[in-house]
Amino acid sequence: MRNVGILGGSFDPVHAGHLALAQAALTTFSLDEVRFMPCSQQALKEHQPTPAKDRCAMLRLALANAPHFTLDCREVLRGGKTYTFDTLTRLRAEEPQSRFWFIMGMDSVCSFPRWYQAEALLDCCEFIVFDRPGVEPPETCFSPRLLAHRLKGPMVDLSSTTIREAVANQQPIRYAMGDLEARYLRDHHLYL
Protein backbone atom coordinates (compact mmCIF):
# COMPACT_ATOMS: atom_id res chain seq x y z
CA MET A 1 0.00 0.00 0.00
CA ARG A 2 1.33 3.42 -1.00
CA ASN A 3 0.91 6.37 1.35
CA VAL A 4 0.07 9.46 -0.69
CA GLY A 5 -0.14 12.93 0.79
CA ILE A 6 -2.45 15.45 -0.86
CA LEU A 7 -1.62 19.13 -0.45
CA GLY A 8 -4.33 21.23 -2.01
CA GLY A 9 -4.76 24.96 -2.33
CA SER A 10 -4.64 27.86 -4.72
CA PHE A 11 -0.82 28.00 -4.82
CA ASP A 12 -1.17 31.57 -5.99
CA PRO A 13 1.84 31.49 -6.02
CA VAL A 14 3.60 28.43 -4.62
CA HIS A 15 6.21 29.44 -2.03
CA ALA A 16 8.92 28.08 0.27
CA GLY A 17 6.41 27.44 3.07
CA HIS A 18 4.44 25.02 0.89
CA LEU A 19 7.59 23.05 0.08
CA ALA A 20 8.81 22.97 3.69
CA LEU A 21 5.42 21.76 4.84
CA ALA A 22 5.28 19.02 2.19
CA GLN A 23 8.78 17.84 3.14
CA ALA A 24 7.89 17.74 6.85
CA ALA A 25 4.74 15.70 6.13
CA LEU A 26 6.64 13.35 3.81
CA THR A 27 9.29 12.66 6.44
CA THR A 28 7.16 12.64 9.60
CA PHE A 29 4.47 10.31 8.26
CA SER A 30 6.67 8.19 5.96
CA LEU A 31 4.70 9.15 2.86
CA ASP A 32 5.75 7.77 -0.50
CA GLU A 33 4.69 10.93 -2.30
CA VAL A 34 3.13 14.34 -1.75
CA ARG A 35 0.86 15.52 -4.56
CA PHE A 36 0.42 19.23 -4.98
CA MET A 37 -3.13 19.72 -6.18
CA PRO A 38 -4.02 23.28 -7.22
CA CYS A 39 -7.72 24.02 -7.17
CA SER A 40 -9.75 25.93 -9.69
CA GLN A 41 -11.70 27.93 -7.09
CA GLN A 42 -11.78 27.10 -3.40
CA ALA A 43 -15.38 26.64 -2.32
CA LEU A 44 -15.08 28.66 0.90
CA LYS A 45 -12.93 31.52 -0.45
CA GLU A 46 -13.92 34.46 -2.62
CA HIS A 47 -10.42 35.19 -4.00
CA GLN A 48 -10.34 34.65 -7.77
CA PRO A 49 -6.99 32.96 -8.39
CA THR A 50 -4.49 33.68 -11.13
CA PRO A 51 -5.14 31.58 -14.26
CA ALA A 52 -4.50 27.88 -13.74
CA LYS A 53 -1.89 27.66 -16.50
CA ASP A 54 0.33 30.13 -14.62
CA ARG A 55 -0.13 28.52 -11.20
CA CYS A 56 0.58 25.06 -12.65
CA ALA A 57 3.63 26.36 -14.54
CA MET A 58 5.10 27.81 -11.33
CA LEU A 59 4.38 24.55 -9.49
CA ARG A 60 6.14 22.54 -12.22
CA LEU A 61 9.21 24.72 -11.77
CA ALA A 62 9.09 24.44 -7.97
CA LEU A 63 8.70 20.63 -8.01
CA ALA A 64 11.11 19.83 -10.85
CA ASN A 65 13.95 18.68 -8.58
CA ALA A 66 11.87 17.08 -5.84
CA PRO A 67 11.42 13.39 -6.70
CA HIS A 68 8.78 12.71 -4.03
CA PHE A 69 6.65 15.72 -4.95
CA THR A 70 4.28 15.50 -7.91
CA LEU A 71 1.78 17.81 -9.54
CA ASP A 72 -1.84 16.80 -10.12
CA CYS A 73 -3.84 19.42 -12.03
CA ARG A 74 -7.14 17.50 -12.16
CA GLU A 75 -9.04 20.12 -10.16
CA VAL A 76 -8.01 23.08 -12.31
CA LEU A 77 -8.76 21.09 -15.46
CA ARG A 78 -12.21 20.27 -14.11
CA GLY A 79 -12.87 23.95 -13.38
CA GLY A 80 -15.47 25.49 -11.10
CA LYS A 81 -15.54 25.26 -7.33
CA THR A 82 -13.38 22.56 -5.83
CA TYR A 83 -14.70 20.00 -3.35
CA THR A 84 -12.20 17.78 -1.55
CA PHE A 85 -14.78 15.02 -1.13
CA ASP A 86 -15.27 14.70 -4.92
CA THR A 87 -11.53 14.63 -5.60
CA LEU A 88 -10.75 12.04 -2.92
CA THR A 89 -13.66 9.85 -4.02
CA ARG A 90 -12.22 9.80 -7.56
CA LEU A 91 -8.67 9.18 -6.33
CA ARG A 92 -9.76 6.23 -4.20
CA ALA A 93 -11.58 4.69 -7.17
CA GLU A 94 -8.55 5.18 -9.44
CA GLU A 95 -5.98 3.98 -6.90
CA PRO A 96 -7.51 1.40 -4.58
CA GLN A 97 -4.03 0.34 -3.39
CA SER A 98 -3.19 3.83 -2.07
CA ARG A 99 -3.87 5.28 1.34
CA PHE A 100 -4.51 9.02 1.12
CA TRP A 101 -3.43 11.62 3.66
CA PHE A 102 -4.98 15.06 3.29
CA ILE A 103 -2.63 17.80 4.52
CA MET A 104 -4.36 20.89 5.89
CA GLY A 105 -3.84 23.80 8.23
CA MET A 106 -5.43 24.36 11.61
CA ASP A 107 -7.54 27.13 10.05
CA SER A 108 -9.16 24.47 7.84
CA VAL A 109 -10.00 22.35 10.90
CA CYS A 110 -11.93 25.34 12.23
CA SER A 111 -13.94 25.66 8.99
CA PHE A 112 -14.29 21.90 8.38
CA PRO A 113 -17.96 21.65 9.47
CA ARG A 114 -18.83 23.90 6.48
CA TRP A 115 -16.99 21.68 3.96
CA TYR A 116 -19.04 19.83 1.37
CA GLN A 117 -19.85 16.30 2.62
CA ALA A 118 -17.76 16.87 5.76
CA GLU A 119 -19.05 13.77 7.56
CA ALA A 120 -18.45 11.48 4.57
CA LEU A 121 -15.04 13.02 3.94
CA LEU A 122 -13.81 11.64 7.26
CA ASP A 123 -13.95 8.14 5.75
CA CYS A 124 -12.03 9.08 2.57
CA CYS A 125 -8.59 9.68 4.05
CA GLU A 126 -6.41 10.35 7.03
CA PHE A 127 -5.79 13.99 7.94
CA ILE A 128 -2.45 15.62 8.67
CA VAL A 129 -2.97 18.95 10.40
CA PHE A 130 -0.26 21.57 10.69
CA ASP A 131 -0.28 24.60 12.95
CA ARG A 132 -0.76 28.04 11.45
CA PRO A 133 0.69 31.16 13.08
CA GLY A 134 -2.01 32.82 15.17
CA VAL A 135 -4.55 29.98 14.79
CA GLU A 136 -5.44 27.95 17.87
CA PRO A 137 -7.06 24.50 17.73
CA PRO A 138 -10.84 24.78 18.11
CA GLU A 139 -12.20 24.18 21.63
CA THR A 140 -14.63 21.63 20.25
CA CYS A 141 -13.62 19.75 17.13
CA PHE A 142 -15.97 18.38 14.46
CA SER A 143 -14.27 15.01 14.85
CA PRO A 144 -11.27 13.83 16.91
CA ARG A 145 -10.03 12.12 13.72
CA LEU A 146 -9.15 15.54 12.30
CA LEU A 147 -6.53 16.09 14.99
CA ALA A 148 -5.22 12.51 15.22
CA HIS A 149 -2.12 13.26 13.12
CA ARG A 150 -0.59 16.60 14.06
CA LEU A 151 2.44 17.92 12.20
CA LYS A 152 4.69 19.87 14.52
CA GLY A 153 6.62 22.47 12.55
CA PRO A 154 7.69 23.97 10.35
CA MET A 155 5.58 27.00 11.14
CA VAL A 156 6.54 29.28 8.29
CA ASP A 157 4.84 32.65 8.57
CA LEU A 158 4.60 33.16 4.83
CA SER A 159 1.56 33.37 2.61
CA SER A 160 0.77 33.69 -1.07
CA THR A 161 -1.17 36.86 -0.23
CA THR A 162 1.98 38.43 1.24
CA ILE A 163 3.94 37.55 -1.90
CA ARG A 164 1.26 38.96 -4.22
CA GLU A 165 1.23 42.20 -2.20
CA ALA A 166 5.04 42.43 -2.22
CA VAL A 167 5.15 42.00 -6.01
CA ALA A 168 2.38 44.59 -6.48
CA ASN A 169 4.35 47.05 -4.31
CA GLN A 170 7.66 46.20 -6.05
CA GLN A 171 9.18 44.81 -2.86
CA PRO A 172 11.70 41.93 -2.84
CA ILE A 173 10.47 38.34 -2.65
CA ARG A 174 13.85 36.62 -2.63
CA TYR A 175 13.85 33.52 -0.42
CA ALA A 176 10.03 33.52 -0.24
CA MET A 177 9.93 31.40 -3.37
CA GLY A 178 12.34 29.77 -5.80
CA ASP A 179 14.27 31.84 -8.32
CA LEU A 180 12.68 30.10 -11.31
CA GLU A 181 9.15 30.68 -10.05
CA ALA A 182 9.97 34.31 -9.22
CA ARG A 183 11.35 34.80 -12.72
CA TYR A 184 8.21 33.24 -14.20
CA LEU A 185 5.90 35.61 -12.37
CA ARG A 186 8.05 38.60 -13.37
CA ASP A 187 8.24 37.47 -17.03
CA HIS A 188 4.47 36.99 -17.13
CA HIS A 189 3.70 40.23 -15.26
CA LEU A 190 1.69 38.47 -12.56
CA TYR A 191 0.38 40.27 -9.47
CA LEU A 192 1.16 43.76 -10.77
C-alpha positions as CSV (number, residue, x, y, z in Angstrom):
1,M,0.0,0.0,0.0
2,R,1.3,3.4,-1.0
3,N,0.9,6.4,1.3
4,V,0.1,9.5,-0.7
5,G,-0.1,12.9,0.8
6,I,-2.5,15.4,-0.9
7,L,-1.6,19.1,-0.5
8,G,-4.3,21.2,-2.0
9,G,-4.8,25.0,-2.3
10,S,-4.6,27.9,-4.7
11,F,-0.8,28.0,-4.8
12,D,-1.2,31.6,-6.0
13,P,1.8,31.5,-6.0
14,V,3.6,28.4,-4.6
15,H,6.2,29.4,-2.0
16,A,8.9,28.1,0.3
17,G,6.4,27.4,3.1
18,H,4.4,25.0,0.9
19,L,7.6,23.1,0.1
20,A,8.8,23.0,3.7
21,L,5.4,21.8,4.8
22,A,5.3,19.0,2.2
23,Q,8.8,17.8,3.1
24,A,7.9,17.7,6.8
25,A,4.7,15.7,6.1
26,L,6.6,13.4,3.8
27,T,9.3,12.7,6.4
28,T,7.2,12.6,9.6
29,F,4.5,10.3,8.3
30,S,6.7,8.2,6.0
31,L,4.7,9.1,2.9
32,D,5.7,7.8,-0.5
33,E,4.7,10.9,-2.3
34,V,3.1,14.3,-1.8
35,R,0.9,15.5,-4.6
36,F,0.4,19.2,-5.0
37,M,-3.1,19.7,-6.2
38,P,-4.0,23.3,-7.2
39,C,-7.7,24.0,-7.2
40,S,-9.8,25.9,-9.7
41,Q,-11.7,27.9,-7.1
42,Q,-11.8,27.1,-3.4
43,A,-15.4,26.6,-2.3
44,L,-15.1,28.7,0.9
45,K,-12.9,31.5,-0.4
46,E,-13.9,34.5,-2.6
47,H,-10.4,35.2,-4.0
48,Q,-10.3,34.6,-7.8
49,P,-7.0,33.0,-8.4
50,T,-4.5,33.7,-11.1
51,P,-5.1,31.6,-14.3
52,A,-4.5,27.9,-13.7
53,K,-1.9,27.7,-16.5
54,D,0.3,30.1,-14.6
55,R,-0.1,28.5,-11.2
56,C,0.6,25.1,-12.6
57,A,3.6,26.4,-14.5
58,M,5.1,27.8,-11.3
59,L,4.4,24.6,-9.5
60,R,6.1,22.5,-12.2
61,L,9.2,24.7,-11.8
62,A,9.1,24.4,-8.0
63,L,8.7,20.6,-8.0
64,A,11.1,19.8,-10.8
65,N,14.0,18.7,-8.6
66,A,11.9,17.1,-5.8
67,P,11.4,13.4,-6.7
68,H,8.8,12.7,-4.0
69,F,6.7,15.7,-5.0
70,T,4.3,15.5,-7.9
71,L,1.8,17.8,-9.5
72,D,-1.8,16.8,-10.1
73,C,-3.8,19.4,-12.0
74,R,-7.1,17.5,-12.2
75,E,-9.0,20.1,-10.2
76,V,-8.0,23.1,-12.3
77,L,-8.8,21.1,-15.5
78,R,-12.2,20.3,-14.1
79,G,-12.9,23.9,-13.4
80,G,-15.5,25.5,-11.1
81,K,-15.5,25.3,-7.3
82,T,-13.4,22.6,-5.8
83,Y,-14.7,20.0,-3.3
84,T,-12.2,17.8,-1.5
85,F,-14.8,15.0,-1.1
86,D,-15.3,14.7,-4.9
87,T,-11.5,14.6,-5.6
88,L,-10.8,12.0,-2.9
89,T,-13.7,9.8,-4.0
90,R,-12.2,9.8,-7.6
91,L,-8.7,9.2,-6.3
92,R,-9.8,6.2,-4.2
93,A,-11.6,4.7,-7.2
94,E,-8.6,5.2,-9.4
95,E,-6.0,4.0,-6.9
96,P,-7.5,1.4,-4.6
97,Q,-4.0,0.3,-3.4
98,S,-3.2,3.8,-2.1
99,R,-3.9,5.3,1.3
100,F,-4.5,9.0,1.1
101,W,-3.4,11.6,3.7
102,F,-5.0,15.1,3.3
103,I,-2.6,17.8,4.5
104,M,-4.4,20.9,5.9
105,G,-3.8,23.8,8.2
106,M,-5.4,24.4,11.6
107,D,-7.5,27.1,10.1
108,S,-9.2,24.5,7.8
109,V,-10.0,22.4,10.9
110,C,-11.9,25.3,12.2
111,S,-13.9,25.7,9.0
112,F,-14.3,21.9,8.4
113,P,-18.0,21.7,9.5
114,R,-18.8,23.9,6.5
115,W,-17.0,21.7,4.0
116,Y,-19.0,19.8,1.4
117,Q,-19.9,16.3,2.6
118,A,-17.8,16.9,5.8
119,E,-19.1,13.8,7.6
120,A,-18.5,11.5,4.6
121,L,-15.0,13.0,3.9
122,L,-13.8,11.6,7.3
123,D,-14.0,8.1,5.7
124,C,-12.0,9.1,2.6
125,C,-8.6,9.7,4.1
126,E,-6.4,10.4,7.0
127,F,-5.8,14.0,7.9
128,I,-2.5,15.6,8.7
129,V,-3.0,19.0,10.4
130,F,-0.3,21.6,10.7
131,D,-0.3,24.6,13.0
132,R,-0.8,28.0,11.4
133,P,0.7,31.2,13.1
134,G,-2.0,32.8,15.2
135,V,-4.5,30.0,14.8
136,E,-5.4,27.9,17.9
137,P,-7.1,24.5,17.7
138,P,-10.8,24.8,18.1
139,E,-12.2,24.2,21.6
140,T,-14.6,21.6,20.2
141,C,-13.6,19.7,17.1
142,F,-16.0,18.4,14.5
143,S,-14.3,15.0,14.9
144,P,-11.3,13.8,16.9
145,R,-10.0,12.1,13.7
146,L,-9.2,15.5,12.3
147,L,-6.5,16.1,15.0
148,A,-5.2,12.5,15.2
149,H,-2.1,13.3,13.1
150,R,-0.6,16.6,14.1
151,L,2.4,17.9,12.2
152,K,4.7,19.9,14.5
153,G,6.6,22.5,12.5
154,P,7.7,24.0,10.4
155,M,5.6,27.0,11.1
156,V,6.5,29.3,8.3
157,D,4.8,32.7,8.6
158,L,4.6,33.2,4.8
159,S,1.6,33.4,2.6
160,S,0.8,33.7,-1.1
161,T,-1.2,36.9,-0.2
162,T,2.0,38.4,1.2
163,I,3.9,37.5,-1.9
164,R,1.3,39.0,-4.2
165,E,1.2,42.2,-2.2
166,A,5.0,42.4,-2.2
167,V,5.1,42.0,-6.0
168,A,2.4,44.6,-6.5
169,N,4.4,47.0,-4.3
170,Q,7.7,46.2,-6.0
171,Q,9.2,44.8,-2.9
172,P,11.7,41.9,-2.8
173,I,10.5,38.3,-2.6
174,R,13.8,36.6,-2.6
175,Y,13.9,33.5,-0.4
176,A,10.0,33.5,-0.2
177,M,9.9,31.4,-3.4
178,G,12.3,29.8,-5.8
179,D,14.3,31.8,-8.3
180,L,12.7,30.1,-11.3
181,E,9.1,30.7,-10.0
182,A,10.0,34.3,-9.2
183,R,11.4,34.8,-12.7
184,Y,8.2,33.2,-14.2
185,L,5.9,35.6,-12.4
186,R,8.1,38.6,-13.4
187,D,8.2,37.5,-17.0
188,H,4.5,37.0,-17.1
189,H,3.7,40.2,-15.3
190,L,1.7,38.5,-12.6
191,Y,0.4,40.3,-9.5
192,L,1.2,43.8,-10.8
